[in-house]
């Protein structure tokens, strides 16, 4: 799953995401926001300048968001992104409303749209997580010049190949064909069971 495909999936298949920002006390505030467009430069969404959401975006310049598609937990795909945002103003308002015509029922006149402004998430890291697959599938991606930030577990040279970690792995994603054993990162739940049970302390945690 590359960056462009993940962002298009967010825009077209999920569309409405939950975005978290921080208030003046540093406490989290969430709201539902529609992803109006995406391209190689990031994700685009609208808000009105009179909203608290706008004030929080301007103050911190940073958001974290998650969107989910699926009928239940075992059939869902989730995409999460966190990163920097910037205000683009109203230059693309009409373009985004044409692409998302339901917005015409909310802001039906040119005068009413004067309150709107466009933001772009232009730099950040993200993760694709597909629970509908067996074993699960996950992939990380970056937007812009951000560094990839991933929590992961790896097995070091201290491994003796005893197989104890394999007995507690819920996705059976540890390959024991060699020593040290190898965790298949694209299928790992990041649960940490292997880290907890390894008698040789051969499993390291990053992130």
C-alpha positions as CSV (number, residue, x, y, z in Angstrom):
1,X,0.0,0.0,0.0
2,X,1.7,3.2,-1.2
3,X,0.9,6.7,0.0
4,X,-1.2,7.7,-3.0
5,X,-3.4,4.6,-2.8
6,X,-3.9,5.0,0.9
7,X,-4.9,8.7,0.6
8,X,-7.3,7.9,-2.3
9,X,-8.8,5.2,-0.2
10,X,-9.3,7.7,2.7
11,X,-10.9,10.2,0.3
12,X,-13.1,7.9,-1.8
13,X,-13.9,4.8,0.2
14,X,-13.9,6.2,3.8
15,X,-14.4,9.9,3.2
16,X,-15.6,10.8,6.7
17,X,-12.8,10.6,9.3
18,X,-12.4,11.5,13.0
19,X,-9.8,14.2,13.5
20,X,-8.2,15.0,16.8
21,X,-6.8,18.4,17.8
22,X,-5.8,19.9,21.1
23,X,-7.5,22.7,23.0
24,X,-5.9,25.5,25.0
25,X,-5.2,23.2,27.9
26,X,-3.6,20.6,25.7
27,X,-6.6,18.3,26.0
28,X,-7.8,16.3,23.0
29,X,-10.9,17.3,21.0
30,X,-12.3,15.2,18.2
31,X,-14.7,16.0,15.4
32,X,-15.9,14.4,12.2
33,X,-14.5,15.8,9.0
34,X,-14.9,14.9,5.3
35,X,-11.8,14.4,3.2
36,X,-12.7,16.4,0.1
37,X,-9.7,15.6,-2.1
38,X,-6.3,14.0,-2.2
39,X,-3.2,14.1,-4.4
40,X,0.6,13.7,-4.2
41,X,0.7,16.8,-2.0
42,X,-1.6,15.4,0.7
43,X,-5.2,15.5,2.0
44,X,-7.7,18.4,1.7
45,X,-10.6,19.3,3.9
46,X,-12.8,22.3,4.7
47,X,-13.9,24.1,7.8
48,X,-15.5,27.4,8.7
49,X,-13.5,30.2,10.2
50,X,-16.0,30.7,13.0
51,X,-15.5,27.2,14.4
52,X,-13.3,26.2,17.3
53,X,-11.8,23.5,15.0
54,X,-10.4,26.3,12.9
55,X,-8.8,28.0,15.9
56,X,-7.2,24.8,17.0
57,X,-5.9,24.1,13.6
58,X,-4.3,27.5,13.3
59,X,-2.8,27.4,16.8
60,X,-1.2,23.9,16.6
61,X,-0.8,23.2,12.9
62,X,-1.0,19.5,13.7
63,X,-3.8,16.9,13.5
64,X,-4.3,13.1,14.0
65,X,-7.0,11.3,12.1
66,X,-8.5,7.9,11.6
67,X,-11.1,6.5,9.2
68,X,-12.6,3.1,9.1
69,X,-14.5,1.2,6.4
70,X,-16.3,-2.1,7.1
71,X,-19.5,-3.6,8.6
72,X,-17.8,-4.9,11.7
73,X,-14.4,-5.2,13.3
74,X,-13.4,-8.3,11.4
75,X,-14.3,-6.9,8.0
76,X,-12.9,-3.4,8.5
77,X,-10.0,-1.5,7.0
78,X,-8.6,1.4,9.0
79,X,-6.3,4.2,7.8
80,X,-4.7,6.6,10.3
81,X,-2.6,9.7,9.6
82,X,-0.9,12.2,11.8
83,X,0.9,15.3,10.6
84,X,1.2,19.0,9.8
85,X,-1.6,21.1,8.2
86,X,-1.6,24.5,6.5
87,X,-4.4,26.8,5.5
88,X,-4.8,27.3,1.8
89,X,-7.6,29.8,2.0
90,X,-10.7,29.9,-0.3
91,X,-9.0,29.5,-3.7
92,X,-10.1,25.8,-4.1
93,X,-13.5,26.1,-2.4
94,X,-15.6,25.9,-5.6
95,X,-13.5,23.1,-7.0
96,X,-13.9,21.0,-3.8
97,X,-17.7,21.7,-3.7
98,X,-18.0,20.6,-7.3
99,X,-16.2,17.4,-6.4
100,X,-18.4,17.0,-3.3
101,X,-21.8,18.3,-4.5
102,X,-23.7,17.4,-1.3
103,X,-21.9,20.5,0.2
104,X,-24.2,22.7,-1.9
105,X,-27.0,21.8,0.4
106,X,-25.1,23.0,3.4
107,X,-23.5,26.1,1.9
108,X,-25.9,26.9,-0.9
109,X,-24.8,30.4,-1.9
110,X,-21.6,32.2,-2.7
111,X,-22.2,34.4,0.3
112,X,-22.5,31.5,2.7
113,X,-19.3,30.0,1.4
114,X,-17.2,33.0,2.4
115,X,-16.9,31.5,5.8
116,X,-15.1,28.4,4.4
117,X,-11.4,27.8,4.1
118,X,-9.4,24.9,2.9
119,X,-6.7,23.1,4.8
120,X,-4.2,20.6,3.5
121,X,-2.4,17.9,5.5
122,X,0.9,18.2,3.7
123,X,3.4,16.3,5.8
124,X,3.0,13.3,8.1
125,X,3.1,9.5,8.6
126,X,0.3,7.0,8.3
127,X,-0.7,3.4,8.6
128,X,-3.0,1.1,6.7
129,X,-4.5,-1.7,8.8
130,X,-6.7,-4.4,7.2
131,X,-8.4,-6.7,9.7
132,X,-10.4,-8.4,6.9
133,X,-7.3,-10.3,5.8
134,X,-6.0,-13.5,7.5
135,X,-3.4,-12.8,8.8
136,X,-4.0,-9.1,9.2
137,X,-2.2,-6.8,6.8
138,X,-0.6,-3.5,7.7
139,X,1.6,-1.0,5.9
140,X,3.2,2.3,6.8
141,X,3.5,5.4,4.5
142,X,4.6,9.0,4.6
143,X,3.3,12.2,3.2
144,X,5.8,14.9,2.1
145,X,9.2,15.0,3.8
146,X,8.1,13.3,7.0
147,X,10.0,10.5,8.6
148,X,8.3,7.2,9.0
149,X,7.4,6.5,12.6
150,X,6.4,2.9,13.3
151,X,6.2,0.9,16.5
152,X,7.5,-2.5,15.8
153,X,9.1,-5.5,17.4
154,X,12.2,-7.3,16.0
155,X,14.1,-10.4,16.9
156,X,17.8,-10.0,17.5
157,X,20.8,-12.4,17.3
158,X,20.1,-13.4,20.9
159,X,17.4,-15.7,19.5
160,X,18.0,-19.4,19.9
161,X,15.0,-20.5,17.9
162,X,13.2,-22.0,20.9
163,X,9.8,-21.1,19.4
164,X,8.2,-19.9,22.6
165,X,7.2,-16.5,21.0
166,X,5.4,-18.4,18.3
167,X,3.0,-20.0,20.8
168,X,1.7,-16.6,21.9
169,X,1.6,-14.8,18.6
170,X,-2.1,-14.3,17.7
171,X,-1.4,-13.9,14.0
172,X,1.2,-16.7,13.7
173,X,3.4,-14.2,11.9
174,X,6.9,-15.3,13.2
175,X,9.0,-17.2,10.7
176,X,11.2,-19.9,12.3
177,X,12.8,-21.2,9.1
178,X,16.1,-19.6,10.3
179,X,17.8,-18.4,13.5
180,X,17.2,-15.7,14.5
181,X,13.4,-16.0,13.8
182,X,11.9,-13.2,11.8
183,X,8.6,-11.3,12.6
184,X,6.6,-10.6,9.4
185,X,6.0,-6.9,10.0
186,X,3.1,-6.6,7.5
187,X,1.1,-9.1,9.5
188,X,2.1,-8.2,13.1
189,X,-0.6,-6.8,15.5
190,X,2.1,-5.1,17.6
191,X,0.7,-6.8,20.7
192,X,4.0,-7.3,22.4
193,X,3.4,-10.9,23.4
194,X,6.7,-12.0,21.9
195,X,8.6,-9.3,23.8
196,X,7.1,-10.4,27.1
197,X,7.7,-14.2,26.8
198,X,11.1,-14.5,25.2
199,X,13.5,-16.2,27.7
200,X,16.5,-14.8,25.9
201,X,15.3,-11.2,25.8
202,X,15.9,-11.4,22.1
203,X,12.9,-9.3,21.1
204,X,13.5,-5.5,20.9
205,X,10.8,-2.8,20.7
206,X,11.1,0.3,18.6
207,X,8.8,3.3,18.6
